[in-house]
Amino acid sequence: MTTEDTATATAPAALGTTTLRRPELLPVWQTLHGRLSSGRPVTRVRLGPLDESQREALADLLGLDRLPDARPVVALARIEEAVSEVSGRTVRDVVAALVGPLGDRAGERRRQEDERTGLWTWLAGHTTVRAQPALADWAASCRAAGLIGGSADRTRTLLTDALTVLAELPGQAEPLPVFAARVLNGHTHALDDGTPLSTLVLRALATLYDTAPPQSAAERRALWSRAGVADDELSSTVLLGGLHPAGDGLLARLTRLCAEAGQAAALTLAQVRSPGELTLPADATPLVVHVVENPSILALALRRFGPHCPPLVCTSGWPNSAAVQLMRLLTDRGADLRYHGDFDGEGIRIAAYVLEKTGARPWRMTVTDYRSAVARHARGPRPGRVTGAPWDPELADAMRERDMAVAEELVADTLLKDLAAESREDHPSDHA
């Protein structure tokens, strides 16, 4: 059969399945394999370019009376009919047998898209991200950066580890490899400088602290230290006043002596980690321990109440390892922690951090408290980057709308009134 001449096709039934296995037809089956594996409907297929022997084989298969073009467009139904007559099988069966299993690229793309969507939805809704809404920006940046290594599974594994690390911070003044081994099932080098996991965690910390991502090794070490990793047990300290615990442990004796003198105790992480015997007063209700962000509030309280100052912890801004460990210790001993801080962007992030890490409850940190404080001051600095407050969904919106920060010192009188009530309850005879 030539391009110029016509030929009479052999009856398809007489060709048998050997016709389908002709080497000249392999390009046809390969093209069909690609199209049918797309996962999309196929009605017509463009073949070729075909050489003359391949065009002859195609003409024989389809029962054509002339050679097709080098790049013919053929209806799939026509090929289906010819294949069925020859073998009694479908085109899909023949293509799978001769070339390989058919895929479903469209279905695979949908599956991958669903997998990616599920991954980012999981990250945005994770308990650690919800508890510290500032991390929502980090979650969004992770989504914008895309899959790590192009794999949703690998990305989820790394994000799971990153969230595990974030939940364990601040650290306990351990070297970074020791911290990594403790938190990540013995993987000592998982947080080494430059690893994908280390990069993820440091980006999260930079977002949380509202700082630029670290660029140098020194900046990365400083950020880890700020998060309580590679910190030391002596330089990490926390201020505590007004606590009169029972017990002969060093921490109990030290805090009791300072409280009786109307002074604050500056406790090191080493002292908090090894408190010895320490028992909080056991009344009908848990001992209330107030927590403030700024040392000036503690100083005002000690000046006013002296030896009768109610228990008061000061985080001095972002709580370090000593502060978090002390608050956890007090909670473990049955205390009811109540936290107050600045009404600005960082203050809200610190509050969310303290509440999530220690189980404290907010103290005069609602939208009503903010509006009341703003009403008393006509002007003030802007609050900076404001993220959500999990304990009051309306607070962040109100701060963005008013666009004014309120430092904790500006509401000191209100806080001291609350502490005065606590002081009278603890020492009623002193106020008779």
Secondary structure, DSSP 8 states (H G I E B T S, - for coil): --SSS------HHHH-GGGTT-GGGHHHHHHHHHHHTTSS--SEEE-----HHHHHHHHHHHT-SS---SS-EEEHHHHHHHHHHHHSS-HHHHHHHHT-----HHHHHHHHHHHHHHHHHHHHT-HHHHHSTTHHHHHHHHHHH--GGG-HHHHHHHHHHHHHHHHH-S--S--HHHHHHHHTTT-TTTT-TT-HHHHHHHHHHHHHHT-----SHHHHHHHHHHTTSS--TTT-EEEEES---BSSSHHHHHHHHHHHTT--EEEEHHHHHS--S-B----SS--EEEEES-HHHHHHHHHHHGGG---EEE--SS--HHHHHHHHHHHHTT-EEEEE--BSHHHHHHHHHHHHHH--EESS-SHHHHHHHHHT-S------S----TT-TTHHHHHHHHT--B-GGGGHHHHHHHHHHHHHHH-GGGG-
